[in-house]
Amino acid sequence: MLFTELAQTSRAVSGTRARATKRALLAALLAQAAPDEIEVAVSYLSGQVRQRRTGIGWRSLADPPPPADTATLTLLEVDAAFAAVAAVGGSGSQQARREALVRLLGRATAEEQDLLRRLLLGEVRQGALDALVLESLAAALGIPASLLRRAAMLLGSTPAAARVAVNAGSNGLRAATLQVGRPVLPMLAASAADVDAGLDQLAPYGGWVVADVKLDGIRIQAHKDGADVLVVTRTLDDITDRLPEVVEQVRGLRAERLVVDGEVVALRPDDRPHPFQVTAARTASRGDAAALRATTPLSTYLFDLLHLDGRDLLPEPLTTRSGLLGAAAPADLLVPRLHTDDRDAVARFFTRAVQQGHEGIVLKAPDAPYEAGRRGSAWVKVKPRHTLDLVVLAAEWGHGRRAGWLSNLQLGARRDDVPDPTGAADFVMLGKTFKGLTDQVLAWQTEQLLGRETGREGHVVRVRPELVVEIAADGAQRSSRYPGGVTLRFARVLGYRDDLRLDEVDPLATVRALLGS
């Protein structure tokens, strides 16, 4: 299959908002993919490269070579090129990756270059990613989407399920089971604005709830098979060698074979969590694990058990899984948990968790199974919400469904030493967000921002700092990428504030204060 066929389909999918049309376009392409191409095609249509990390950033893509006139690249050639780029290491690796990337881009047409860039930067926004691609694949192969979805959960990804479906059909998908040593996609939680709203969402499950402290760490899934231990992240990246203390703790659990779900977090001497980026840096580091353990030790907290000595626990209720986990793990490895039907008790539990420096809580239905790979209704996370009034400094043209609109907002806080700001120099950029923007707001803000345009740099439109926007964020974290040394976590737009003046924009000090929240 030529890569241009996939690029053309991606463009066509981006150009329609009708889900049925998107599904038909994707299914038509996937039906043409050869068995050795299907995994790559599904990955790319889902907006991901199979290599996860290629070492390519936006700077490497800033000055592409002239595009080719004729489309000759095949899907497998692109995948092989990405693999070669990802494999480059050692001295001079940055230049070597750049040269390999230039060779690939030089063979690509303009349309292909655009898709390659968006794949490498994780910016494929066509209004149809993993869930719709899975439905389309099921339609292309003539198999039930539910069967394919179940296999994707147990095999770790839709591309992996696609490979089985093409080579072994429905019987192969039905044979997929949870296996110790093969990571499965984690169960995810929905969100609620506050404790009462979260409890209301769980009301259909009955009056009792399980409340877990939501730690501000890194989600892990650990597999134990005798003395062998595997530790993976939420995205199923293997980080076993980086976490020797976690490996030791899992190896010591009272079972021969098991799979546990949990969190690792770096704690201060007073048992309060370090800022998230401290934990993230430790788990991401490929340095001397023993030295890192000595300087930044990690604490493990387990909250679920998916398999125990040959018994698949995914369909079992949480109360059963919790009881078995308590028997297999010592109390100091279990996440703080409350099982109650008292709303006031849950509210107090939430307040105490936040006061201790944690993210919040996760409310869970006691009788619900573990829905691997799904953001089901049986888990609901509740976190305190911080709001800030910031100014829009620039915006970026959108992709996919948002093509033609200024979408990704570049946000600024007021400089601490400027009480009466008037221009862009009086603000400090904190980061970007396109979350929370409806089609109506996108259309309105595009018109408003273009009317305030001061210049353009590629896909970025710089504007006069006049529009104040209310932003919700889960907190802040240190960042060397932005001039203020800080950026927002999970920022989303609540609405524009035409009632606020520029001197009412929050100062940088207010944002920095969230670092300790």
N, C-alpha and C positions, 0 to 999 in steps of 0.2 A: 504494500500500500504506500502511495506517495504521501509525504507529510503535508503536502498542499491540500489533499482531500480532507484531512483532519482540520487544517486551518480554515478551510472554506466552511466546513460544517460548524466549527466554533463561531465563526462570524455570523452565519445564518441563525444559529441558536441565540446569539446575542441580540439579533435584530428583531426577535419576536418576544412578546410577553405571554403568549398562550402556552400553557404547560403541555397541552396535548401536541401542539406543533413542535415544541422542543423535543418531546419524547420521540415523535416520529422521525425527526431529523437525526437524532442520536442513534436510534435503532437501525435506521437505514445504513448508516456508516458502520456500526458494529457488526451488522450482518455480513459485511464484505471483508472483515478482518480475518486473516489466516490464523490458525491456532497459535503460531509462534508470535503473532502480533497483538493478540487480544489483550494481554496484560498491559502492554505499553499503551495501547489505544485507550483503555479504560482509565489508566493512570493520568494520561494527558487530558482527557476530557473531564476528569475530576479535578483538574488544576494542579496536579502534582507530578514531579519527576520521580522516577523510581529510586534514584540514588539518595533521596532525602537532602543530603548536604553536598553541594558541588564546590563550595568555596568561591562562587561567583556572586559579586554584589553589584549594586547599581553603577559604581564607578567603572567597572569593567565593561559595562554595556553602554556607557555614555557616548562613545565615539565608534559606532559600528562601521564596518566597511561597506562600500556600495553594494546594494542588493543585486542578486543575479536576475537575469532577464527571463530565464526558463526554470521551471520547477523540476528538479531532478532528485532531491533528497527523498529517501524512503524513511518510513517510520522507524525501522530497525537501525538505520544509519544514525538517526538523531539520538536514539537511545544509546548506541555504542559510543557516540561522541560525548554524551553526558557522562557515561561511565568512565571514559578516558580522562575527562576533565576532573572528575571526582577523585580519581586514583592518583593524581599528581601530588607529590609531597616533597619535603626536604628543601634544601637551599635552591633558590630561584623558582620555587613553585608558583609564585604569583605571576611571574612573567610567562612561565610555561603554560599555565592555565589560560592566560590572556591570548597567547598565540594559538592554542587549540580552539579557543572560542572564536577567534577571528576567522580561522579556516572554516569552521562550521557556518558562521554567519555569512561568509563570502559565497557560500553555495546556496544560500536561502534567498528567496524572493522577498520583496518588501512585506507582503502579508505574512510570510513564514517568519521573517525576522521579528515582526511584532509579536507573534505567538510565542516564539522562542524566548524573547525577553520576558514576557509575562509569566511564562512557566518558571523561568529561573528566579524571578523575583517573588513568586507566589501571588501574582496579581491577575490570575485568570478569573474574571468576573463576568460570567455569561448568563447568570440567572439559572444555572443548571450545573450543580456540582455532584458530589458523591451520591446523594439519595436519588436524584433523577436519573443519573447515569446508570445506577443499579436497576431502576425500573425499566429503562430503555434496553439494557442488556437482556433482561428477562423477556421482554417483548421480542427482541431479535432472535433469541434462542428458543422461544416458545415454551418457557418454563415458568412456574409460579414465582412471582417476585418474593413472596414470603419464604420460599425455600432458598432462594439465592441470598436473601437478607440474613437468614439464620446462619448459613455457611460463612458469609462474610464476617459475621460476629465471631464465629469460632475459629476461623482461619486467620483473622487479624486484619483483613482488608477486602474491599470489593475486587481489586485486581487479582488477589489470590483465589477468590471464589470464582472469578471469571475463568481462570486457567483450569480449575477443576471442572467447571460446567462444560467448557468446550471439549475437554479431553475425556471426561468420564460421565457427562450428562447428569440427569436428575439423580440417578443412583449414587453417583459420586458425591453429590451435594448432600444427600440424605445420610451418607456415611460419615460426614464431618462431625467430629466430637471434640470436646475439650480434652486436650492432651497436656500432661505435665511436660514443661519444656518448650511448648509452643504458645506464645502469648496470645491472648484474646483481647478484643477491644473492651475498654472499661465501660461500666455503666456511668452515665452522667446525670447531673441534677438539673431540673428546671430552676427558675428563679422566682423569688417573691420579694415585694418591696419591704415587707416587715413581717414580724412573727405572726401576727393575726392573719395576714394574707396567706402566709405559708400554711398555717394550720387549716385555714378554709380550703386550700387546694387539696389537702389530704383528707378532708372530711368524708369523701365517699368511701375511704378505706376503713372507717370506724373512728371511735373517739380516742384511741390510744395512738401514741407516736413514739418513735425513737428519735432522740436528738443527739447528734454528734457534734463535738467541737470541730469547726472548719479551720484547719491549720493553714498557715500561709507558707506552704512548702512546695515540694515537688511530689506529684502523684507517682507511686510506684506499683508495680505488680511483680511479685516474687514467686518463683517456682523452685521447689525443693524436690530432688529425686535422690534420696540417700545423702551422700556428701556433696552432690552436685547442686549448685545454686545458680539461678539465672535471675537477674534484676533488670527490669525494663521500665521505661518512662510511660507516660500516658500515650505518647505517640509510638510506643513499642520499640524505641531505640534501646539497644543493649548498653547498659552502664554498669554492668557487674564489676568490672575491674576497677572502677572509680570509687566504689563504696565498700571497702573491706569490712567496716564495722557492721554494715547492714547484712552482708553475706554471713558473718559470724552469728548474728542474731537469728537469721532465718534458718541457718544450719542447726541451731540449737532448739528449734521448735519441736514439740513432742509429737512427731509424726514421721513416717518414712517418706511419704510423698504427699505434697500439698501445693496449693496455689493460693496466695493471699493478696489482698488489695490493701493499700495503705498510703502513707505519706511519710516523707523524711523532711526534717526541718533542722536548721542550725539554731541552737538556743544559746542565750546569754547565760552568764553564771547565775542570774536571778530567775532562770527558767522562762524568761520572756523571749519570744522569737526575735532573731535578727531580722533586718529588712529582707524582703524576698530575694533581692539580687545576691545577697550573701550565700543563701542556700543554692540559688541557681548557678552561681559561679563555681561553687564547690562541686556540684553534681556534673557540671559541664567540663570541668578541668581535666585535661589528660596528663597533668603533671604527676609528680611523685605522690601516690595515693597515701602512703604512710605518713609523709610529711604534712600533707593536707589534713589528714585525720587528726594529727596532733594540734594543728593550729585552728581548724574549723571542724570539730567533730559534729556528726549528724546524729539526731535522735530519730528512732523509728516508731511510728504509731500505726497499728493495724486496725482496720475497721470492717473487713469482710473476709470470708473464706469461700473460695469457689470450688475447691476440690480437696478431698481428704482420703488418702489411702485407698484409691480406687473408686471412691464414691463421688459422682458428679453432683455438686450442690447448687448449680445454677437454678434449677426449678424449685428448690426448697425455700420456705419462707425465711425472712431475715432473722426471726427469733431462733430458728433452728441453726442457721449458719452462725449466729452470734454465740450461741451456747457452745457449739463445737470449737469455735475460735478461742473462747475463753478457756477451754480445756487444753488446747494445744499451745497457747502462748501465755507467758507470765503477764501479770497485771500491768507491769510498767511498760509493756509494748502495746497496750490497747489504748485506743483513742478514748478520751473522756466521753462518757455516754450517759444519757438519761432516758429512762423508759417510763412514760407517765401519760395520764389523761388530764392533767392539770395545766390549763393554759398559763396561769400565773407562774407556775414552776418553770415552764418553757421560757417565758419572758425573762425570768431571773437568770436562767442558765445562759441565755443569749447575752444579757448584760455582763455577766461575769466573764464569759469568753472574750468579749470585746475589751473589757477592762484589763484582761491578762495579755492583751496584744495580739489576739488571734483574729482571723478574718470574719468570723461569725459562727453560724451553726448550719448543719444540714439536717433537715427534718425528713424522716423516713417512715414509710408504712411498714409496720411490724410483720405483716403477713405476705408482703410482696416478694416475688422471686428476684433474682439478679438478672437484669435485662442487659446482657453484654452488648456494648456498642450503641446503646440507645439512650437518648435523653428522655426518659419516661416520666410519667406523672407521679411515680411512687417515691421519688427523692426530690426535695425542694431546698435550695440553698437560700439562706437569708444573711445578708451582709449590710453593715451600716453604709449609708450613701452620703458621700461628701459632694457638695455642690459649689461651683465656682462661677463667677462672672468674668469671662475672658473676651478678648477682642480677636476678630478674624484678621490675620495678616496676609493670607494668600489662600488660594484654593487650587485644586488639581482637577483636570478634566477626568470624568469618570469613564469606566470601561463597561462592557456588557450592557446590562439593563440600564445603567446610568450614563451610557454614552450620550454625548451632547449636552450634559449638565455638568456644572462645576460641583464636585462632590466632596472630595477629601479636604477638609478644612485644616489650615495651619493656624494654630492657636497661640495667643500671646498673653502673658501676664504683664502688669505694669511694673516698671523698674522701681525698686524700693526708694530710690533717691529722686524720683520724679513725681511730685504730688499733683502736678497739673499737666498731664501728657497732651501732646498735640500731633505728633507724627510717629511713624513706624520705629524710629530710633528710640522712642521712649518705652518700648515694649520688648519683652524677651520671649522668644518662641519656646514653647513647651512640648510640642508634638503635634500629632494629627489625629483626626477622627472623621469617619463618615457614618458612624453608628447613630441610629435614631432618626435619620432623615427620611421623611415620607416623600413620595413623588411630588406632592403639592409644595412642600418646603424646598425641595431640590429646584423646582422650576422658579420659585420666588427668589431663592438666594442666588441663582445663576443670573437672573436679571439685575438684582441689586448689586452683586459683586462686579459684573461687567461694567456697570455704571460708575464704579469706583476704581476701575483698573488703572494701574500706574506703570505696568510693564509686564513682559512675559519672558519666561526662561523655559523653553521646551513646553511641557504640558502643564507648567505652573503659571497661574495668573496672580500677580501681586496686586494688592489693592490698598487704598487708603484705609487706615485703621479707624473705621467709623461704626461698624456693626458689632454690637455686644451680644454675646451668646451665652446662655446658661448651660453649663456642662456638669454632668454627674460623673463621678469617678470613684473607684473603689479605694483610691489612695494615690500615693506618689512613690516614685523610686528614683534613685540616683541614675544619671545618664550622662555619659561623656559626649553623646551625639548632639545634644542641644546646648546652646550657650549658657543657659542658667544652671546647668549641671543637674537638672531634675526634669522628669517627665511624668505624665499621668498614667495610671493603670486603669485599663478598661474604660476609657473616656467615651461618653456618648452625649449627644445633643438632647437637651430637654426643650429648648426653644429660644427664640431670639428675644432680646430685651430692649425694645425701643424706648423704654422708660428710664434707662440708665445712661449716665454721662460717662465719658472716658475716664474721668477721675474716680469713678466708682468701680472700675475694673479692679479685680483683686490683685494685690501686689505679689511679687515673687516670694516674699517672706511667708505669705499665707500658704502658698503651695508647698514651700519647703517644710512648713510645720506639719504637713501630712506625712512626712517621712517617718515620724515617730508614732503615727497612728496605727 
